[in-house]
Amino acid sequence: MPIWTFSKQLLAKSGKGCILGAKMLSMQKKVLITDAVDPLLISGLEAAGYACDYRPKASLAEVRQILAPYAGLVINSKIIADAAFLAAGPNLEFIARLGSGLEIIDLEEAERRGILVHRAPDGNCDAVAEHILGMLLMLAHRLRLGDQQVRSMAWDREAARGWELKGKKLGILGFGYTGRAFWRRLAGFELECMVYDKYQRDYPGETELEELLAEVDILSLHLPATAETLGWMDAAFWQRLAKLRAGRPLVLLNSSRGKIIPIAALVGALESGIISAAALDVFEQEKTALYTAEERVLYGRLVEMPQVVLSPHVAGWTKESKERLAKLLLGRILSKAARI
């Protein structure tokens, strides 16, 4: 029987039983959940004796203000757990990240404070892989244009003529969970996959970075946000790439992290033609209320481009991935071992 149920029964009694029940409730370790989760995570934690406080609409400032008594914290990208934030949680024993990106957590400070960090990149990698494949097919077969034509009753089949994946060279940068999931789904398309990962070896399609960048027709990014990757594909990168490829354009897919490509560099590469088409689920700045005047202009130009397909950072958001993330994180929290 879950502790919380037993405690409620004790509270229903009188005298010493009531006092004991109150003490048991006060002794429960508390977990603050700051984003939408599948109910099985909450029920699983409660069955293990935790008291869950579900506040999916709480802001970063509100979470920081109430954090002190909690032993556990479940977060998504709206919470930036830097050193100052972690200092507000002196009783924290673990942080569970819904998804993969750990750039929002000061890992060194967490380790110094003895806080275990859990994540579940294997929880939504299949969803991301399917999503970006769908976006690629939408680009290749010009489905956006075709859909618009039918809706407007203006059929122009030649204008909507697409191209096939068969025979193309596709490069995967980053061969973690999502890179591998995407690679598996490409097996039936009869294209050549070239793969580069700086920190792994002996993987299928292993290719040196410069060779991959020079030869591929399609480039798919599956990289984390790190000091190495943030801002990596700036204007100078695309200028060098244009020379390396002798002006031959490529199709860009990005379902990893938007800050890898500064928006000015992205728009410039699309307008110059070095990127002939792009499927983008992530962007350098995803909070439209924080756009600078320059960013408003740049994003305005981006959304008007017919050669791009866009989605609002939802590649990993499926019904199945929500449940899978909950199951994986629950297991890792209860195992009492960090899973980075």
C-alpha positions in Angstrom: 0.0 0.0 0.0 1.4 3.4 -0.9 2.6 5.4 2.1 0.3 8.3 1.2 -2.8 6.0 1.4 -1.7 4.5 4.7 -1.1 8.0 6.1 -4.5 9.1 5.1 -6.0 6.2 6.9 -4.1 7.0 10.0 -5.2 10.6 9.9 -8.8 9.4 9.9 -8.3 7.9 13.3 -8.1 9.9 16.6 -5.5 10.5 19.2 -2.0 9.2 18.7 -2.9 7.7 15.3 -3.7 11.2 14.1 -0.4 12.6 15.3 1.5 9.7 13.8 -0.2 10.1 10.5 0.7 13.8 10.4 4.3 13.0 11.2 4.5 10.4 8.4 3.1 12.9 5.9 5.6 15.5 7.0 8.4 12.9 6.6 7.6 12.2 3.0 10.1 13.4 0.4 8.5 15.9 -2.0 8.8 16.1 -5.7 8.0 19.2 -7.7 6.8 18.6 -11.3 7.0 21.7 -13.4 5.7 20.5 -16.7 3.1 18.3 -18.2 3.8 14.6 -17.6 2.0 11.4 -18.2 0.1 10.5 -15.0 2.0 7.2 -14.6 5.1 9.2 -13.5 3.1 10.8 -10.6 1.4 7.5 -9.6 4.7 5.7 -9.7 6.4 8.2 -7.6 3.6 8.3 -5.1 3.5 4.5 -4.9 7.2 4.6 -4.0 6.5 7.0 -1.1 7.0 10.4 -2.6 4.6 13.3 -2.3 4.2 14.9 -5.7 3.4 18.6 -6.3 2.2 19.0 -9.9 2.6 22.6 -11.1 2.9 22.5 -14.9 2.1 26.2 -15.2 4.6 27.5 -12.7 7.1 30.0 -14.0 10.8 29.8 -13.5 10.6 32.6 -10.9 7.8 30.8 -9.1 9.6 27.5 -9.0 12.8 29.1 -7.6 10.7 30.8 -4.9 9.1 27.5 -3.6 12.0 25.1 -4.4 13.6 24.8 -0.9 11.6 21.9 0.6 11.7 19.6 -2.4 13.9 16.5 -2.7 13.1 16.0 -6.4 12.5 18.2 -9.4 11.0 17.2 -12.8 11.6 19.8 -15.5 11.5 20.6 -19.2 13.1 23.4 -21.1 11.4 26.4 -19.4 13.5 25.8 -16.2 17.1 26.9 -16.3 18.8 25.1 -13.4 21.9 27.3 -13.1 24.0 27.6 -10.0 21.8 30.3 -8.5 18.7 28.2 -9.1 20.2 25.1 -7.5 21.2 27.2 -4.5 17.5 27.8 -3.9 17.0 24.0 -3.5 19.2 22.9 -0.6 17.3 19.7 -0.2 17.4 18.6 -3.8 18.5 15.0 -4.3 17.6 14.6 -8.0 16.6 16.5 -11.1 14.7 14.6 -13.9 14.8 16.1 -17.4 11.9 15.3 -19.7 13.9 14.7 -22.8 17.5 14.9 -23.6 19.1 18.4 -23.5 21.2 19.0 -20.4 22.3 22.5 -21.4 19.6 23.9 -19.1 21.3 22.3 -16.0 24.6 23.4 -14.4 25.9 19.8 -14.2 29.1 20.7 -12.3 27.2 22.6 -9.7 24.7 19.7 -9.5 27.5 17.2 -8.9 29.1 19.5 -6.3 25.8 19.5 -4.4 25.3 15.8 -4.7 22.2 16.1 -7.0 21.6 13.2 -9.3 20.6 14.2 -12.8 18.4 11.9 -14.9 17.3 12.3 -18.5 15.6 10.1 -21.2 17.0 10.7 -24.7 15.7 7.3 -25.6 12.2 8.3 -24.7 11.4 10.6 -27.7 14.1 9.7 -30.2 11.7 7.6 -32.4 9.2 10.5 -32.5 12.0 12.9 -33.6 13.2 10.5 -36.2 9.7 10.0 -37.7 9.0 13.8 -37.6 12.1 14.9 -39.4 11.7 12.1 -42.0 8.1 13.4 -42.6 9.4 16.9 -43.0 12.1 15.7 -45.5 9.5 13.9 -47.6 7.3 17.0 -47.4 10.2 19.0 -48.9 11.2 16.4 -51.5 7.6 15.9 -52.8 6.6 19.5 -52.5 3.6 18.5 -50.4 3.1 22.0 -48.9 2.7 23.5 -52.4 0.5 20.6 -53.6 -1.8 21.0 -50.6 -2.1 24.7 -51.1 -2.9 24.1 -54.8 -5.7 21.7 -54.1 -7.2 24.0 -51.4 -7.1 26.9 -53.8 -8.5 24.8 -56.7 -5.4 25.8 -58.8 -3.8 22.6 -60.1 -0.3 23.1 -61.5 1.2 19.6 -61.5 4.5 20.7 -63.1 5.1 23.3 -60.4 4.6 20.7 -57.8 7.0 18.2 -59.3 9.3 16.8 -56.6 12.4 14.7 -56.3 13.1 11.2 -54.8 15.4 10.2 -51.9 16.6 7.2 -53.8 20.2 7.6 -54.9 20.9 10.7 -52.8 23.6 11.1 -50.2 22.4 12.0 -46.8 24.7 13.1 -44.0 23.9 12.6 -40.3 25.9 14.8 -37.9 25.7 13.3 -34.4 25.0 9.6 -33.9 23.3 9.5 -30.5 19.8 8.2 -29.9 18.0 10.4 -32.5 20.8 10.1 -35.1 20.6 6.3 -34.9 16.8 6.3 -34.9 16.8 8.5 -38.0 19.4 6.3 -39.7 17.3 3.1 -39.1 14.3 4.7 -40.7 16.2 5.6 -43.9 17.1 2.0 -44.6 14.3 1.4 -47.1 14.9 4.5 -49.2 18.0 3.2 -51.1 20.1 6.3 -50.4 23.7 6.5 -49.1 24.0 7.5 -45.5 27.2 9.2 -44.4 27.7 9.6 -40.6 30.0 11.7 -38.5 30.2 11.8 -34.7 33.2 13.3 -33.0 32.9 11.3 -29.9 32.1 7.8 -31.2 33.8 5.3 -33.5 33.0 2.2 -35.5 29.5 3.2 -36.5 27.8 2.5 -39.8 28.6 5.0 -42.6 31.5 6.5 -40.6 32.9 9.4 -42.6 35.3 12.3 -41.9 33.5 15.6 -41.3 34.9 17.5 -44.3 34.2 14.7 -46.7 30.6 14.4 -45.5 30.0 18.2 -45.8 31.5 18.2 -49.3 29.5 15.3 -50.7 26.0 15.1 -49.2 22.9 16.2 -50.9 21.0 16.3 -47.6 22.5 17.3 -44.2 20.6 16.3 -41.0 21.7 17.7 -37.6 21.4 15.6 -34.4 23.8 17.5 -32.1 23.5 18.6 -28.5 23.8 22.2 -27.4 27.4 22.5 -26.1 30.2 25.0 -26.1 31.5 23.4 -29.3 28.2 23.5 -31.2 26.5 26.7 -30.1 26.8 29.2 -33.0 29.0 26.7 -34.9 27.2 27.1 -38.3 27.6 30.9 -38.5 28.0 33.0 -41.6 31.7 32.1 -42.0 30.8 28.4 -41.8 28.4 28.7 -44.7 30.8 30.7 -46.8 33.5 28.1 -46.3 31.0 25.4 -47.1 30.0 27.1 -50.4 33.7 27.0 -51.4 34.1 23.4 -50.3 31.1 22.4 -52.4 31.9 24.6 -55.3 28.6 26.3 -54.9 26.5 23.1 -55.0 23.6 23.5 -52.6 22.3 21.1 -50.0 19.0 20.4 -48.1 19.3 21.1 -44.4 17.3 19.3 -41.7 17.5 20.5 -38.1 15.6 18.8 -35.3 18.3 19.1 -32.6 19.1 22.6 -31.3 18.3 25.9 -33.0 21.2 27.7 -31.4 23.7 25.7 -33.5 22.8 28.0 -36.4 22.4 31.8 -35.8 19.3 33.0 -37.5 21.1 35.6 -39.5 23.4 32.9 -40.9 20.5 30.6 -41.6 18.5 33.2 -43.5 21.7 34.3 -45.4 22.5 30.8 -46.5 18.9 30.2 -47.7 18.8 33.5 -49.6 22.2 32.9 -51.2 21.2 29.4 -52.3 23.9 27.3 -50.5 20.9 25.9 -48.6 18.4 25.0 -51.3 15.6 23.9 -48.9 15.3 23.4 -45.1 13.1 21.5 -42.6 13.4 23.1 -39.2 11.8 22.1 -35.9 14.1 24.3 -33.8 15.3 27.9 -34.0 17.9 30.1 -32.4 15.2 32.1 -30.5 11.9 30.2 -29.9 10.3 32.8 -27.6 8.7 35.3 -30.0 8.1 37.8 -27.2 11.9 38.1 -26.8 12.6 38.9 -30.5 14.9 41.9 -31.1 13.9 44.3 -33.9 16.5 42.5 -36.1 15.2 39.1 -35.2 11.6 40.1 -36.1 12.8 41.0 -39.5 14.9 37.9 -40.0 12.2 35.5 -38.8 9.7 37.4 -40.9 11.9 36.7 -44.0 12.3 33.0 -43.0 8.6 32.3 -42.7 7.9 33.7 -46.1 10.3 31.4 -47.8 8.5 28.7 -49.9 11.5 26.3 -49.7 11.3 25.8 -46.0 9.1 23.6 -43.8 8.7 24.6 -40.2 7.3 23.2 -37.0 7.3 24.6 -33.4 9.8 22.3 -31.7 7.4 19.5 -31.4 9.3 16.7 -33.1 9.6 14.7 -29.9 6.0 15.4 -28.8 3.8 12.4 -29.4 1.4 10.5 -27.2 3.7 7.5 -27.1 6.8 9.5 -26.3 5.0 11.3 -23.4 4.3 7.9 -21.8 7.7 6.5 -22.6 9.5 9.4 -21.1 7.5 9.0 -17.9 8.3 5.2 -17.7 12.0 5.7 -18.3 12.4 8.6 -15.9 10.4 6.8 -13.2 12.7 3.8 -13.5 15.8 6.0 -13.4 14.6 8.0 -10.4 13.8 4.9 -8.4 17.1 3.2 -9.3 18.9 6.0 -7.3 21.6 6.2 -10.0 22.4 9.1 -12.3 21.7 8.6 -16.0 23.4 11.3 -18.0 
